[in-house]
Amino acid sequence: MPAQRGGEDVVLKLQFVHREARHEADALRLWNGEGACRLLDHDPDLGALLLERCRPGHYLADAVNIDQLAVLADLLRKLLVPAHAPFTPLNEEAAGWIGSIEQDWRDAGSPCEKRLVDAAVAAVGDLRTEETGSVLLHQDLHGHNVLSAGREAWLAIDPKPLSGDPAFALSPIVRSFEFGHTKEASLHRLDRLSEELELDRERARLWTIAQTMAWAFDSGYSERHFQTCRWLLGGTLG
């Protein structure tokens, strides 16, 4: 809800207190306006956040005549700061995916080939065996969670934070079909951002498969997510 405090334009966000969002205020506080909207106040019992208002507030997904991937790379350079507690570790979150992906697939009526499910589960198993640096991760950094602003040109919102492997940060961007839903576009996002940010491309690819499948069955865009995973399983344009 748009609001005002002392003549300042702000946003009042009221949310159900749930697992994915319970540390949103902590993430915004840690970023302190660097690459993300500022947290102005927080009532954890109510699930109420008072936030900086982004004006003009246009979605990055709708931006034209702009290098959208350059914007995202610039944001990630600011957002990927060292982090541990109180954020849920990525490996802990991913352990839950191992137990849920196949059941979600069955409950949804087996809407895609089983090999996608098996690939996601195998990816999590492989990724969790290796220690990496731990940074604050915006788990949902897509084109409608980045808004044009005045203080900075673009700011991220709605983080659903985790802490863990920096390569995971590319997952929501690689599958963001608003930036182009083709094999070429998806792999270009993976290739360009992993190179520019010096992130492990293979780990980013596997994390994208894992998280995309973990989130796909509750999504209104399930088939698009399945298709993205098919492209990623090919790995290259060759």
Protein Blocks (a to p, Z undefined) as FASTA:
>chain_A
ZZdeehiacddddddddfklmmmmmmmmmnnonopacdfbdcfknopacdddddehiafk
lpghiafklmmmmmmmmmmccdddfbdcfklmmmmmmmmmmmmmmmnopaacfklmmmmm
mmmmmmmmpccddddddfblcfklcccdfkbmbdcehklpaeddfklmmmmmmmmmknop
afklmmmmmmmmmmmnopafklmmmmmmmmmmmmmmmpcklmmmmmmmmmmmnopaZZ
